[in-house]
Amino acid sequence: MSTRDHLVTMANQIARNFAIRGEAAAAEATAEHVRLFWAPQMIVDVCLDDPGLVPIARAAFRLVRADAG
């Protein structure tokens, strides 16, 4: 498994843990987790077009990148 694949797996696990909150709240909670605990390079290494990202994780990374803007 590549580093990028591992990051996608971790992002999806985080997103699934928050999914019970509903999609929008889960995306924000996932984004907050990423902001707090992921190194900047880890964030950059996740491709928004990666077909392996679940929708909540994809939305979270959009939020994180919009903040970094």
N, C-alpha and C positions, 0 to 999 in steps of 0.2 A: 504494500500500500504506500503510495506516495505521500509526501507531507501535505500536499493540497487535498488529497482524498481524505486524509486524517482530519484536517481542519473542517472539511464539509461534514464529515461524520460527527464531529464534536458540535458543530453549529446546529445540526439537525437534532441531536440529543437534547441540547439546551432548549431549542424551539419546542420540541415535543413535551418537555417537562412543563412548559408554560402554556401549552395549548388549551388547557382547561379554562383559562381565563377568557377565551375568545380570541379571534385572529388579531385584531388591532392591539389589544392589551398584551397578548403574547409576543407580538412583534416588538412592541416597545420594551417589554421586560427582557427579551432576548438581546435587543440592542443595548440596553443598559448593562447587562452582564458582559457583553463583548467590550463595551467602552471601559468597564472597570477592570476586567481581568485578562484581556488579550493584548499582546504586544502589537504595536502599530504594523509591523511587518506581517503578522498573522492576518490582520484585517485586509491588508493589501493583497495577500496571497489567495484570498477567496474570490473566485470569479462569479459575478452575479449571474452569468449565463450558464453556470455549471448545472447540467440537467439533474444532478444528484441532490441539489438543495431543495428542501421542502419549502412550500410557499411562505410560511411564517419566517423561516430563516432568511429567505431572499428579501422579504420586506424589512427585516431587521437590519440587514446589511445596507439596504438603501437608506434607512434612517441614519445609520452610523456614518455613511459616506456623505450624506447631505449635511450632517453636523460638521464634518471635517472640512467641507466645501471649499 
